């Protein structure tokens, strides 16, 4: 008496399950025959492919992308839908060791399958699926780019470690134009840290001007700094001077004050070595003073680094 209702319930459950499976198969058949549109996005451009179904293979999608976007043959394509790769081309090596992109289904079995699966792909109401297209260069294309001649005006990353050494050598070469490569440089530790020429616009830049240009004044300052006698004084006294500058031959206040007292100022030392200025130009601005006079003035001002007053100790 109890078993008869139980068997009836089981038969009803089985009937419902068979009916549910039948309904699901009908839905799957409808979905398999249903068409939709795939919208591809590649490098900021978009193209659409209509009449796409669950039977459309990955190869067909790749061919459509390559033709619609006119992608070069040396670019490997990959199609991404909702974060997953649904199609990807492969690279085949020929007999001559050259690399070619292969997206054909006959040679690439991975792209012969349908691109979309009904179990995992749900068609939205708009019936538009968005697919992202990514392209990467083949090994041959990369080797071709690497083999091209680089721009000689561009400095590569490999040259960066040598950049500082090159700058130092070039600076040394500029300072050693007069005294030669063996003696034409300052001491690495005891030296003038900076050079500052007078950059007045009237010095050598105006039409008809007879005074030397500012760059000539800088060359003269570097010549004074790299003089072997000057270098010897720096090393023996262990001197470090902040700036060796050119005294303004027109508007220097100390020069004007000294001239009012009946003297001629040829140079001065500021704060015992913070800065030394030397009057390089003649009074008529037609040229530079004799080098021996400039060197004597520089040594005089260097002596003020350890002796301020013009006393007996200074002159001895």
Secondary structure, DSSP 8 states (H G I E B T S, - for coil): -HHHHHHHHHHHHHHHHHHHHHHHHHHHHHHHH--EEEEEEETTEEEEEEEE-TT-BHHHHHHHHHHHHT--TTEEEEEEETTEEEEE-EEEE-TTS-EEEE--TTT-GGGSSBSS-TTT----TT-EEEEEEEEEE-HHHHHHHHHS---TTS--GGGSTTHHHHHHHHHHHHHTTTT-TTTSS--SSSSEEEEE----TTSS-STT--S--HHHHHHHHHHHHT-HHHHHHHHHHT--EEEEEE--TTT-HHHHHHHHTT----EEEETTTTEEEE--B-TTSSSB--HHHHHHHHHHHHHTTT--S-SHHHH-
